[in-house]
Every structure is written in C-alpha cells, then in structure tokens.
Amino acid sequence: MSNDPALVLVITPLRGAHPVRIPLAKRITSIGSDPSADVRLPTAPPHWAVVHRGDTGIEVSLATSGHRQKLAPGQLLESEGISLALESTAGARDRERSIEELVSALAAVDSAERAVELLLTGLIGASGADLGALILVEADSYSVAAARDKDGAVLDRAAELLSDTIVKDVLGTGERLQLDDVAGHSRYAALPSVAALRLASALCLPMRLDGRTLGAVFLARHDRASVDERTLAELRILAAVAVPFLAQLRRAPQLGSDELLGESPAVQALRHLVKRVGPSDLSALLHGPSGSGKELVARAIHQASPRAGKPMIAINCASVAPTLLDAELFGYRKGAFTGAVTDRVGLIEAAHGSTLFLDEIGDMPMPMQAALLRVLEQREVKRLGDNLPRPVDFRLVCATHKDLEAEVAAGRFRADLLFRLREVTVEVPSLAERGDDIVLLAHAFLRQAERQLGLALHTLTDDAQAALRAHPWPGNVRELKSAMRRVAILADSKLIRAADLGLPGGAKPVADAPRSAAPPPVGGHAGSVKQLIDDAIAAGAPVQPLANLRDELVKRYVELAIERCGGDREEAAKQLEIGVRTLYRYIS
C-alpha cells in the first residue's frame, strides 16, 4: 500500500452543494452524521457508508442498503442525495503536466483551427471524457468547430447529434451545466443525443469574452462521473485559453475550397493580383507547373468577380479526346452525328453569366482554337449541327504549364488567340518557391484528410517538417496533398516523423564553391549554421534577400542553442535572452 498513489475522497453532501475533499489515509473510513464517524456529514444518516482501502483497491459499503461497490478514480457513487467520488493525486499531476505540454504546443501553433484542435484534445484528456466538442456561436444558431473522441478520432455527425437542449441552454444562459447523471435528469434524459452518444454524464462550459458568449465546451462520458472542483478549475482555465482562438475563428472566414492558403511573398503577391483582377472581365492566362494549383487560382478569381453567384464551369482540354472536345464545349443538336439522340448544351453556353475555365489550353487542337477565337470575338456560339447562333456572356480564364510563345513559334498555337487570352497573365509559383508555406499546407492537408476520413489527430515532428522543407516537390501542391493523405492513413503513431512520410530522396545539397583549404567538418546544428554562412559568401553564390538569410540564420542558431542545452528549450531561451514563445516562433 505504501507505493499506492495518494487518494482523495470527494463528497458532495447535497446536490449542488460545495464538495468536501478528504485525503484517504486510513484503511477503513466511516462516513455519516454519527459523532463517531471519521467523516461527519450533518445531512447524512448516522452511518451512511464505510470506505475500505485494501490490496485490491477501494470498496464502498452503504450501511442502509448493504450495497457494496468498487470505486476507481473518476467514478461516482450516489445514495440518499449524497455523492462520493475518488480522485488520485497522481492523476492530478498527470493532468498538470498535460496542461503544461499543451501550453507549450500552443506557443508554436500555426493557426486558430490547429489551436482549437489541440485545446479540445487537452480538454478531453484533463476531464477524462469519452468525447468532446468545441461549439462556435453563429448568429442565432451555432456550429461545431471541432469534435473528437478520447482516441482523437473525429466525431461523426457531431453538428447533428449536438443540436439539442444541453448546448442551447448553456449558450442561451451563459451558465455552466454539469450533469453527473444524465439519465436521472427530468429535462435532459429523453434527448436524442443522450441515446445516440450513450451519454451518462456531461459537462458544458460557456466561453465568454467582453460579456458575450462566443461558444461552449461540451464534454461527456459513457459512465456516471462527477467533476471535482480542482478538475473543474483546470477545465475553466483551458476554456479561457480557447476564447481568443474562438474569437479568431469568428472574425476570420472559414477556409474554403477557393482560398489561396500561404504566407510566402509569392502567395501574398498572387492574392493581391487576384483581388485586383477578379472584379474585372479581363481574360486571364494562368501559367505554372503541373500540380501548382492553377484551378484553385481560377476559382479564387471567379469568387472575387461579380459572377461568383453562379458556379464556375471547368474542363481540362488535355483530358478530353480531340474528337469529343468540340461537342463538350459547343454542345450539339439532336441528329448532328451518330449517337446525338437529344439536344445538348455545351460548356460555353452553360457558362453564360459565369466563368469558363479551360485548363491545359496549350493542348487544344488548332481547329478548336479557331472556333474558340470566333466565340470570343462574336460573343455567340453555335451548337454542332445547328445554324442558330446563341448569345453568350462569360468570363474566360485559361491555364497551361507550357510556354505558349514557344508553341506559337512552333506553329502549334495561334498567335491571335494567345493575344486574346492573355489580357492578364498570372504566374502561379511552384511549391518549392513557397518556402515555409510547405509546412503550412501540410498541416492543412493533414487536418483535411483526418476530417474526411475520420482519423485521429496527428502532429508533425520537427524532423518531419524539416524533411517537408527539404523535398523538391516535383509534383507541387498535388504531390504534397497526396503525401499527407497517405501518411494520415499509414502512420503508426500520432506523431508523424520524417521516416513516416515516405518521401523519395530529399533536397539536393548545395555544391560547395572551390576553397583553398577545406575547413574541419562541423557536425550537428553547428555545422548547419556554418554551412549557411559558407554557402551565402561562396564565390559565385547569388545574393539572397537579407530578410530570408537573417530568418534562416536565426532559426539555425536557435536550434544550435537547444542542442547545446541538451534539448531543454526553456534553458535555451534563457541563454538566448528571449521568451519561450519567441523561441517556438523561430523553430516552428
């Protein structure tokens, strides 16, 4: 027994009363109103219960009924209006360590969405809940910002299952709702979510800012359990930490399929150009390598235009056989050719009032190029087999990975069509040109895959992030998205390491310029710092933007400091005379 963790009895003498916390020091502890009881409760029967601490655990005997029950930490026993729970101080210490680790992780978080996911995981762990959700107020309703079970798996149909009185009561009153026995509650026992989620106990905490309720924390268990005051205080702290992130989610638009994600100078310039070009009716030609996200840029242009109320019409010219492309674009009349058994509207006509996106326009056959040019000049289209011209009003956006100037010179593309297409040319950068956007996109694709496939939450380790940055990504964003979906499914652990990514090779080392004498090798992060400086000052090396060089040098030196402090990041921050949060910003 001497090696057992310290245990505390948590006794609530009346429903809604303040619980009494008593260290369980004796092998036999009696509870009741009798003067001889070890724990005296004036509202209890003279001899209410006896708690036995033995070699096989804790057992409670109820004197009035003779009922005996094993009691484990976190479990709840109720009789005659009195509730008894058991708490382990070792469990409390574990929760404190988990909260410290969570705060450290939040210091390096890269988005409000990621912070909300981390906080929900921490809340579920701290409360011992089987499932949890973070609720976000939306006008007169609400949405589920994140919902997981205790293993980290996405909670399916959370928004539908949580649309009941519990959440609405908390959001409406701004008051905490704690249900130690949901089935015994007259208002909540018959709720659909109680049966669907198999709820036995639940806790819903409001999250408030400046007098307004921004959302709520919903935590539930499949067994009856009471949340003691210490745990409740910890949950309140975590809920308070979630408030600013929830406020960010309210202020920022939700990530959509048409958003250009990234903070690199190349993407910021791209967003600025889209914002300027979008409201016009100018034809846009998007040029960039395959897989770089040209269709995403086209959709962003469409969404920034007055035509955004209608869906964008898109077709990949390289994916349709040349003999079928004209029928797809122009449509046809019944009987125009064998198999044309009914009239069909073409994509150009379907794009009336909207945007037509022609991907890989460089692969369009020459006869089709002439027909498209006529449509652009006349603003009318004729279906195959029909002499009736039909007026069309659409905005044209095209994309290609080819050099169309070279295609014109080779006689494979019409110069007059090229002039008509490129009223605005938009260069879409490769993934390799986007710097730390690689890690940002990797996180986004990982979260997306987890939500879509119902997988547990994963974390990219430092070495995995370094491997992502080092990989050349010849397939660009498309390759990165596939890699994150693959690792979300195949990773053996919630921590994703470089080896889990399965990347073929890595970044090619920069060739050293000739030197008169080779310096002695320097290993680890010290070698990384020295290599950066040597590469920057080497003869013939290009001049880098000062900000880029400075940021990379600081990052590598911080990593060196952490290495020299034996991995202790707090000590490294102290030696560098910076805050721990600042240190995390440099290495994230």
NORBEL-V105920 format. One record per backbone hydrogen bond with DSSP energy under -1.0 kcal/mol. NH is the residue of the N-H (numbers start at 1). CO is the residue of the C=O. If there is no record, write none. Layout:
nh=(NH,NH)
co=(CO,CO)
This chain:
nh=(4,8,9,10,11,12,17,20,22,24,25,29,31,32,33,34,37,39,41,44,48,49,50,51,52,53,54,57,59,60,61,62,63,66,69,71,74,75,77,79,82,83,84,85,87,89,92,93,94,95,96,97,98,99,100,101,102,103,104,105,106,107,108,109,115,116,117,118,119,120,121,122,123,124,125,126,127,128,129,130,131,132,133,134,135,136,137,138,141,143,145,146,148,149,150,152,155,158,161,162,164,168,169,170,171,172,173,174,177,179,182,185,189,191,195,196,197,199,200,201,202,203,204,205,207,209,212,214,215,216,217,218,219,220,221,232,233,234,235,236,237,238,239,240,241,242,246,247,248,249,250,251,252,259,268,269,270,271,272,273,274,275,276,277,278,280,284,285,286,287,288,292,297,298,299,300,301,302,303,304,305,308,310,313,315,317,319,324,325,328,329,330,331,332,333,335,336,340,341,344,347,348,350,351,352,353,354,356,357,358,359,361,363,364,369,370,371,372,373,374,375,376,377,378,379,381,384,386,390,392,395,397,398,399,400,404,407,408,409,410,411,412,418,419,420,421,422,423,424,426,428,434,437,438,440,441,442,443,444,445,446,447,448,449,450,451,452,453,455,459,461,465,466,467,468,469,470,471,476,478,479,480,481,482,483,484,485,486,487,488,489,490,491,496,500,501,505,527,528,529,530,531,532,533,534,535,536,537,541,549,550,551,552,553,554,555,556,557,558,559,560,561,562,563,564,565,566,567,568,569,572,573,574,575,576,578,583,584,585,586,587,588)
co=(1,87,22,85,20,83,14,11,9,7,23,51,49,39,45,46,34,30,32,41,31,31,61,29,59,27,57,54,52,69,50,67,48,62,60,58,86,72,84,82,79,12,77,10,8,6,88,89,90,91,92,93,94,95,96,97,98,99,100,101,102,103,105,106,111,112,113,114,115,116,117,118,119,120,121,122,123,124,124,220,220,148,218,146,216,143,214,141,138,136,134,134,132,153,130,149,147,155,157,158,162,164,165,166,167,168,169,170,204,202,200,182,185,188,191,192,193,194,221,221,179,219,177,217,215,212,209,207,207,135,205,133,203,131,201,228,229,230,231,232,233,234,235,236,237,238,242,243,244,245,246,247,248,256,264,265,266,267,268,269,270,271,272,273,274,277,396,424,398,426,400,289,293,294,295,296,297,298,299,300,302,305,307,355,357,359,316,321,321,324,325,326,327,344,384,340,333,337,339,332,328,329,346,347,349,393,351,395,313,397,315,399,360,361,365,366,367,368,369,370,371,372,373,374,375,390,331,383,381,379,354,356,284,358,286,402,403,404,405,406,408,407,414,415,416,417,418,421,283,285,287,431,434,435,436,437,438,439,440,441,442,443,444,445,446,447,448,449,450,494,496,461,462,463,464,465,466,467,473,291,475,476,477,478,479,480,481,482,483,484,485,486,487,459,497,498,503,523,524,525,526,527,528,529,530,531,532,533,538,545,546,547,548,549,550,551,552,553,554,555,556,557,558,559,560,561,563,562,565,567,568,569,570,571,572,573,579,580,581,582,583,584)
